[in-house]
């Protein structure tokens, strides 16, 4: 979500540390500054590996296609992580949608409740942009992000085996948070697939094309079910408090 994080909850926020360093010296060498933070947190043995992991995450973030409001506060306001991805949301009875609709920051008649591509009186994400975003995410995001996840996990396990609690703590924290980021990115990717497929299905007539976009939507639904299961496992098992939760 950006912004500043309380160190008691987010003890390894590297961007925040670099902002701090820049405030004192606007001429800092960014690579040296990042490596210095890594040394302080993980120790000299693991600092370079920690930086490699951060760079892989950065590469994935830079390749991600922004999804309008959903890439920021809209994912929370519109309860994107807990909404069902089904072809026709309106077919779900209102009582069964209440668990997330009652806490959406949304007007009563907001079309976003049944159309993920719209919000209030405007088009939130056009069909063609959603198609491009989905392709861009698949092409550029998953490889570096999964590489970072693997690196953080391997370094955490190695640190645990040799009894290096300091390095184990930072790699565990980053591992969990990037798993959470992957889950959010997967939901955003599948939302893009929904917007493209549903609107293309509505606007096209050839039966072959309609079957193709329906198959695309079916795959996105399957992916999101798997993604939700993974997110729930993370929620139940992670020792790192990776998501702020309101009472």
C-alpha positions, 0 to 999 in steps of 0.5 A, spaced: 500 500 500 506 504 500 507 509 505 510 509 512 510 502 516 511 502 524 517 498 525 514 494 531 510 491 525 514 491 519 521 491 522 525 490 515 522 495 510 528 496 506 525 502 502 523 506 509 531 505 511 533 508 504 528 514 505 531 515 512 538 515 509 536 519 503 534 524 508 541 525 511 545 525 505 542 526 498 548 524 494 548 516 497 550 511 493 544 507 492 547 500 492 552 501 497 546 504 502 542 498 500 547 493 501 549 496 508 542 495 510 542 488 508 549 487 512 545 490 518 539 486 518 542 479 516 549 479 517 555 480 512 554 472 510 547 473 507 547 480 506 548 480 498 543 474 498 538 478 501 539 484 496 539 479 490 532 477 493 530 484 493 532 486 486 528 480 484 522 483 487 523 489 484 524 486 477 517 483 478 514 489 481 516 493 475 513 489 470 506 488 474 501 492 470 497 497 475 490 495 476 487 502 477 484 503 484 485 495 485 492 496 485 492 501 491 486 502 496 481 499 492 483 492 493 481 494 500 475 498 499 472 493 494 474 487 498 477 484 492 481 478 496 475 475 499 470 476 493 468 470 488 470 470 481 464 467 478 461 469 471 455 472 473 456 475 480 448 477 480 446 470 480 449 469 487 443 471 492 444 478 496 444 474 503 450 470 500 454 476 498 453 480 504 459 478 508 463 482 504 458 487 501 456 490 508 463 492 509 465 495 502 466 502 501 461 503 496 454 506 494 448 502 495 447 502 487 455 501 485 455 497 479 462 494 481 458 490 486 457 485 480 462 488 474 469 488 476 470 493 471 466 499 473 466 503 479 460 508 481 459 512 474 466 511 470 469 505 467 474 502 472 478 498 467 477 497 460 476 490 457 482 491 452 487 494 458 485 488 462 487 483 457 494 487 456 495 487 463 493 479 464 498 478 459 504 483 461 503 480 468 504 472 466 510 474 461 514 478 466 512 478 474 512 470 476 519 468 474 522 473 478 517 473 484 518 466 484 525 466 484 525 471 490 520 466 494 525 460 493 531 464 495 528 467 501 526 460 503 532 457 502 536 462 505 532 462 511 532 454 512 540 455 511 540 460 517 536 456 521 540 450 520 546 453 522 543 457 528 543 464 525 537 467 528 538 474 526 539 472 518 533 467 519 528 472 522 529 477 516 529 471 511 523 469 514 519 475 514 521 477 507 519 470 505 512 471 508 511 478 505 513 476 498 508 470 498 503 475 500 504 479 495 504 474 490 497 472 492 495 479 491 498 479 484 495 473 483 488 476 485 489 482 481 491 478 475 485 474 475 481 480 476 484 482 469 482 476 466 475 476 469 474 483 466 476 481 459 473 475 459 466 477 461 466 483 457 468 480 451 463 474 452 458 479 452 460 483 446 462 478 441 457 473 437 461 468 434 460 462 438 467 459 438 470 466 440 465 466 446 467 459 448 474 461 448 473 467 453 469 462 457 475 457 457 479 463 459 475 465 465 474 458 467 482 457 468 482 464 472 477 461 477 481 455 478 487 459 479 483 464 484 481 458 488 488 455 488 490 462 490 485 463 496 487 456 499 494 458 499 493 465 502 489 461 507 494 457 509 499 463 509 494 466 514 494 460 519 501 458 519 505 464 518 508 467 524 510 474 521 504 479 522 504 480 514 497 484 514 494 489 518 487 487 520 481 492 523 477 490 528 
